[in-house]
Amino acid sequence: MDRLTPVEQRAPGRWQIGTVASIKRETPRVKSFRIELPMWMPHLPGQHYDVRLTAPDGYRAERSYSIASSPLDEGTIELTIDRLADGEVSPYFHDVLVEGDQVEVRGPFASYFVWRGEKPTLLVGGGSGVVPLMAILRHRRRTMPDLAMRLIYSVRTAEDVIYGDELGDDATLTFTREPPERWTGHTGRIDVGLIADAAAAVDTGTAFVCGSNGFVESVTRLLLEAGYEPGRIRTERFGPTG
Ligand SMILES: Cc1cc2nc3c(=O)[nH]c(=O)nc-3n(C[C@H](O)[C@H](O)[C@H](O)COP(=O)(O)OP(=O)(O)OC[C@H]3O[C@@H](n4cnc5c(N)ncnc54)[C@H](O)[C@@H]3O)c2cc1C
C-alpha cells in the first residue's frame, strides 16, 4: 500500500516566522503591518495573534495583536499597532521593523470575541479597539454586504482616525477631544443616545465592544441601559488603562 503523503501541520498554537510584506502609516501613532505567514490558516474575524520578540541575551517579550484583515486574504494577516511611547513591543514595530524583516507570531486565538456571521451586529470601538471590528466589517463587506451592521467609533482627534479611507455610511464617529473643522456629527464620549440610534438602525442583535478597560466598561453599561441583555454583548480589552 502507498504511504500517505505527510501534510504540513497548521496548528494555531505553533510559533512561526512571518515576513513583513508591507507597512502602512494609518495615523501619526498607528501603523498597519501586513505579514506573510508560511503556516497561514484562516481565522475568524475578531481573533488575534501573539507576537514574540527575543533580545540577543534571550530576554523575551510577548504581546497580543488583533487581526485587522479578512480571512479571505489568504497567506497574510494584517496587524494594526498603536505606538505606546513607554512600551516595549509596540515601539519596536514602529521604529525598528521594516519591510522584508521577520517577526515571530502564533495564532489565530480566541473563540469568544469572534464574529460567525451573526446578524444584525453593532460594533463599538475606542482608539485601537477598532482593529478587530475592522476585520469584522471588512469580512462582512466581502461576504455578506447586505447584512445590517453598524460601527460606532470613538477617537480623540481627527488625526487619530484609523482606517479613515474605509469608513463609510456604516460607521458613526465621535471625537472626544477635538473634532475636525466644520464637523457636524457627534462629539464627546459615546452616550446612550448614540448607542440607541445605532442599535435602532441594525435592530436587535449582538454587540461587539473593544477598547481600553474603561472604554469597555462604560460602553457595556450603556448597552445594558439601551436594553441589551449581557448575553448579547461581547467584549475585548486591550490595555490596563482607562
Ligand atoms: C486580545 C488583545 C488584542 C490586542 N490587539 C491590539 C491591537 O490590535 N492593536 C494594538 O495596538 N494593541 C493591541 N493590544 C494591546 C497589546 O497587546 C499591547 O498591550 C500594547 O501594544 C502595549 O504593548 P507594549 O509592549 O508596547 O507596552 P508595555 O511595555 O506592555 O506597556 C507600556 C505602558 O503602557 C501601558 N499599557 C499597556 N498596554 C496598553 C494599552 N493597550 N493602552 C494603554 N496603555 C497600555 C502599560 O501599563 C505601561 O505603563 C491587544 C491586547 C489584547 C489582550
The ligand as a Gaussian input file, in Angstrom:
#p B3LYP/6-31G(d) Opt

LIG

0 1
 C       -6.520000      40.239000      22.784000
 C       -5.719000      41.524000      22.629000
 C       -5.656000      42.128000      21.389000
 C       -4.927000      43.319000      21.225000
 N       -4.905000      43.906000      19.995000
 C       -4.220000      45.073000      19.827000
 C       -4.219000      45.735000      18.539000
 O       -4.849000      45.266000      17.576000
 N       -3.505000      46.869000      18.418000
 C       -2.809000      47.423000      19.481000
 O       -2.163000      48.467000      19.282000
 N       -2.805000      46.819000      20.688000
 C       -3.475000      45.653000      20.889000
 N       -3.460000      45.044000      22.120000
 C       -2.583000      45.589000      23.185000
 C       -1.175000      44.984000      23.026000
 O       -1.224000      43.596000      23.337000
 C       -0.143000      45.609000      23.968000
 O       -0.648000      45.597000      25.285000
 C        0.227000      47.032000      23.592000
 O        0.759000      47.094000      22.274000
 C        1.293000      47.565000      24.581000
 O        2.452000      46.794000      24.491000
 P        3.889000      47.463000      24.687000
 O        4.869000      46.339000      24.878000
 O        4.174000      48.453000      23.623000
 O        3.736000      48.281000      26.034000
 P        4.038000      47.752000      27.517000
 O        5.526000      47.723000      27.703000
 O        3.274000      46.484000      27.754000
 O        3.365000      48.875000      28.396000
 C        3.866000      50.220000      28.446000
 C        2.963000      51.089000      29.303000
 O        1.682000      51.234000      28.674000
 C        0.635000      50.676000      29.482000
 N       -0.204000      49.920000      28.513000
 C       -0.054000      48.647000      28.107000
 N       -0.972000      48.342000      27.181000
 C       -1.704000      49.453000      26.965000
 C       -2.792000      49.773000      26.116000
 N       -3.326000      48.886000      25.248000
 N       -3.293000      51.034000      26.181000
 C       -2.782000      51.955000      27.017000
 N       -1.747000      51.706000      27.863000
 C       -1.229000      50.471000      27.838000
 C        1.325000      49.804000      30.478000
 O        0.612000      49.747000      31.699000
 C        2.657000      50.504000      30.664000
 O        2.553000      51.592000      31.543000
 C       -4.217000      43.885000      22.324000
 C       -4.290000      43.251000      23.577000
 C       -5.036000      42.102000      23.742000
 C       -5.092000      41.461000      25.097000

